[in-house]
Amino acid sequence: MNNKTIQEEQARMDKVIAIITAEADQLKSEYTTKLEIQKQLLKQSSEIRINNSSSEAMWETSGELREFEQNLTIKSSELIQVQNRRTVLEKMQEDPYFGRIDYQNLAYSEEEQIYVGIGSLFEDNENYIVDWRAPISALYYEGNVGDTVKLRIGDRFQAFEVDLKRQFRVQAGKIVGMIDTDNVMGDPYLMEVLEAGSSSLMGPVVATLQKEQNRIVRDTQSRNVLIQGVAGSGKTVVMMQKIAYLLYAFRAHLKTDEILLFSPNRIFQAYISQVLPSLGEWDVEGNTFPQFIQQRVTNFKMIPNEVGENTAIQNVKGSSAFYGALERYSQLLKNKYLLFRNIMREDDVLISKEEIQEIYSSIDSKGTLAAKLEILRARLLQRLDELRVSSLDADWVDDALQHYDTDSLHRFESQSHNIVKMESYMRQQIVSDAFKPIEHRVNSQAHIRYRAQYLHFLKSIPNLMNLESFHVSTEEWSDHIGDVREEMRKNRFYYYDMTTYYALLLQMKGMMTQKSYQYICIDEVQDFTPFQMRLLKKLYPRARYVMAGDLNQNIWQNRLDYDVLKNIFEEEEIKRHLLLTSYRSTKEVMAFADQFAILDDQETKPIRSREKPEVLFRESQTFTKDLKERLDERVARGERIAFLTPTSAGIDKVVSFLDEWGVDYQTIYTDDTIMNKQIVAMPIGLAKGLEFDVVVGVGTDEIIASIAGSNNQQIWYTIFSRAMHQLYLITSNKDSKLLQGIDPETYKIVE
Ligand SMILES: Nc1ncnc2c1ncn2[C@@H]1O[C@H](COP(=O)(O)OP(=O)(O)OP(=O)(O)O)[C@@H](O)[C@H]1O
């Protein structure tokens, strides 16, 4: 490209940056003013007191307060908008746009030009930058020079011919690279991005988003979407850019807090946490499923489960059949088996469990279990009202009267000088005070013995589903119930039990109180069990689901596949997309890793090439020296290195040779750890979705023996596919099970 063109482009960019800077400065002062107003409003609202002197005054002051609150909400959402725009402008000052497209609209034969960036920029009716999410920007992703591309603009399709596609690489406002691309050369900047080092934070991928990824991002027609793909094919990238796209395309009626995003663990959550904010979209609620459940079952502590300890019993609890059993069980509870407790006032039984049972049986309800229990609650409240009246002359009220303190007596005296009336007031007060907490308990349905009910449900399972098909005997099941009971005594629940317990609570309490989300986005959907997916779908039946996953990374062996999903979504459409290009790992890493995957008719298409994976033997005399030799150089280059094992127990084995090597490292055992060292050792369950320049998979015989279950290939596939540039594998010796059946051409042995 000649210098003149570069100078012209730079001159334009300088002009654009000046406009951005002017807008940023103006927004800065606007932000300060708005913030000041907000502070004033907050101060004033805290000064408003509800005036209780008369009902008119109360009505007036509470109206005033409401108005203030509404004003505050509007002002704070304006503040957020200004802040979001400022973030985008700040980024655009450094790097205003990454692409230029010259095209003709074939309907009008007009020659036009757009520059595409992370946000839009207008001045005096001129469009200096077009947001990458605008309909016309699809030309950047869809079109190559000479292509005719049809795009839906507004409510109709229009055809465009691409005449020029220019990509820019910009640093601190200066063009450091510029390329006109065509079909033949593909996307040279993509290679540059992929060759770069790994990062502990994922960034937005809009400049190099690929055609097949862009199509999924922009697919808003399908009700539910399932993005399947090989490891490193950009499923997370697509999911994150899709969320940003939805927030742009539906900005008039989709708010950030109407999207719920599930991540596999909190380390991954931190890894992706900056993608949306750096595109100017804050506040999308992120969660992991265990967190989601723990927030809803607060009176128990969760015992997390580990990869490789997957037992047949967990398979039962994760299954669709188990959810079906739960539904059937709640139907049965409508007539029988509900476990009630007495409603007490101190040591006196106010309403006995037998009476509650009688009331419950007398209710003829065609609705759900929750609806019937709701009627029971109302009846019990009525019954409490009757008891309240009949308690006015009770002995305990006489007793309480005798012990009234003088202050309260004076208060009653001031209300009435008639001694009979005064006593009646006092009795009513005593009874009302005593009944308030009881009413509260009835309202929260504390008359149901939830814990015992859960154990009863577990005990009923052999009658509700076929345990044999899960290879679990009735004895094993009842032993397991013993364990669960033991843990419950300590107020602890296994992860799967806590989920089931919550599902049972919902059957009893109803789903009505759930916040409604428009979109539920799930990354690593294969980590969900069919049970959990069913539960989510029940909770949020009207939401649209965007799911991404790779069945080959099903390290928990949850058995969630497309057919199961289809079943759960019943009649609803699930549009499947398949991504096969691996952007993360090199050809050599994938050639090795793919042998641990079931790829059926799919074929991974990696696009970069480097060294073959190397296998080191722990029992070799030169092991530490060999490892050190290979890694010291990489450490010096600043590459991020992860030692990955199937379970956290394996990490203890890794520590020994990291110590022998004498290097600074971090071990990660739980997902609330902040990953902040260049060398880390962690179990794969916590490295889900992450990537490192170098991965050292550790699979000594001892470690292999410690994982239960027969099909552990997916664990190894997931471990190996975390490597971007180089993979090392540590086995005990050359006879390792891990190497059996693996093509020796795909790796090198270090001897
Ligand atoms: N179009 C793209 N341009 C630049 N980088 C990309 C692109 N697509 C994917 N990548 C990069 O490839 C790597 C893998 O992407 P991502 O994590 O989204 O894949 P994934 O399919 O979710 O992987 P896995 O399922 O194995 O966790 C990331 O570093 C990501 O930034």
The ligand as an SDF file (V2000), in Angstrom:
LIG
                    3D

 31 33  0  0  0  0  0  0  0  0999 V2000
  -12.7470  -14.6620   15.2410 N   0  0  0  0  0  0  0  0  0  0  0  0
  -11.7980  -14.7040   16.1340 C   0  0  0  0  0  0  0  0  0  0  0  0
  -10.8110  -13.7810   16.1200 N   0  0  0  0  0  0  0  0  0  0  0  0
   -9.8060  -13.8170   17.0170 C   0  0  0  0  0  0  0  0  0  0  0  0
   -9.7140  -14.7150   17.9770 N   0  0  0  0  0  0  0  0  0  0  0  0
  -10.6760  -15.6600   18.0470 C   0  0  0  0  0  0  0  0  0  0  0  0
  -11.7580  -15.6960   17.1280 C   0  0  0  0  0  0  0  0  0  0  0  0
  -12.5480  -16.7350   17.4540 N   0  0  0  0  0  0  0  0  0  0  0  0
  -11.9940  -17.3190   18.5280 C   0  0  0  0  0  0  0  0  0  0  0  0
  -10.8690  -16.6720   18.8710 N   0  0  0  0  0  0  0  0  0  0  0  0
   -9.9600  -16.9760   19.9610 C   0  0  0  0  0  0  0  0  0  0  0  0
   -9.8550  -18.3780   20.0790 O   0  0  0  0  0  0  0  0  0  0  0  0
   -9.7580  -18.7600   21.4250 C   0  0  0  0  0  0  0  0  0  0  0  0
  -10.8670  -19.7270   21.7600 C   0  0  0  0  0  0  0  0  0  0  0  0
  -12.1240  -19.0770   21.7440 O   0  0  0  0  0  0  0  0  0  0  0  0
  -13.2810  -19.4830   22.7520 P   0  0  0  0  0  0  0  0  0  0  0  0
  -12.7430  -19.5470   24.1240 O   0  0  0  0  0  0  0  0  0  0  0  0
  -14.4380  -18.6330   22.4790 O   0  0  0  0  0  0  0  0  0  0  0  0
  -13.5560  -20.9550   22.2200 O   0  0  0  0  0  0  0  0  0  0  0  0
  -14.5650  -22.0410   22.8020 P   0  0  0  0  0  0  0  0  0  0  0  0
  -15.1530  -22.7180   21.6140 O   0  0  0  0  0  0  0  0  0  0  0  0
  -15.4790  -21.4460   23.7770 O   0  0  0  0  0  0  0  0  0  0  0  0
  -13.5210  -22.9900   23.4970 O   0  0  0  0  0  0  0  0  0  0  0  0
  -13.7020  -24.1630   24.5820 P   0  0  0  0  0  0  0  0  0  0  0  0
  -15.0140  -24.7890   24.3710 O   0  0  0  0  0  0  0  0  0  0  0  0
  -12.5730  -25.0790   24.2580 O   0  0  0  0  0  0  0  0  0  0  0  0
  -13.5060  -23.5310   25.9010 O   0  0  0  0  0  0  0  0  0  0  0  0
   -9.8230  -17.4600   22.2340 C   0  0  0  0  0  0  0  0  0  0  0  0
   -8.5240  -17.0060   22.4650 O   0  0  0  0  0  0  0  0  0  0  0  0
  -10.5060  -16.5130   21.3000 C   0  0  0  0  0  0  0  0  0  0  0  0
  -10.1840  -15.1800   21.5590 O   0  0  0  0  0  0  0  0  0  0  0  0
  1  2  1  0
  2  3  1  0
  2  7  2  0
  3  4  2  0
  4  5  1  0
  5  6  2  0
  6  7  1  0
  6 10  1  0
  7  8  1  0
  8  9  2  0
  9 10  1  0
 10 11  1  0
 11 12  1  0
 11 30  1  0
 12 13  1  0
 13 14  1  0
 13 28  1  0
 14 15  1  0
 15 16  1  0
 16 17  2  0
 16 18  1  0
 16 19  1  0
 19 20  1  0
 20 21  2  0
 20 22  1  0
 20 23  1  0
 23 24  1  0
 24 25  2  0
 24 26  1  0
 24 27  1  0
 28 29  1  0
 28 30  1  0
 30 31  1  0
M  END
$$$$
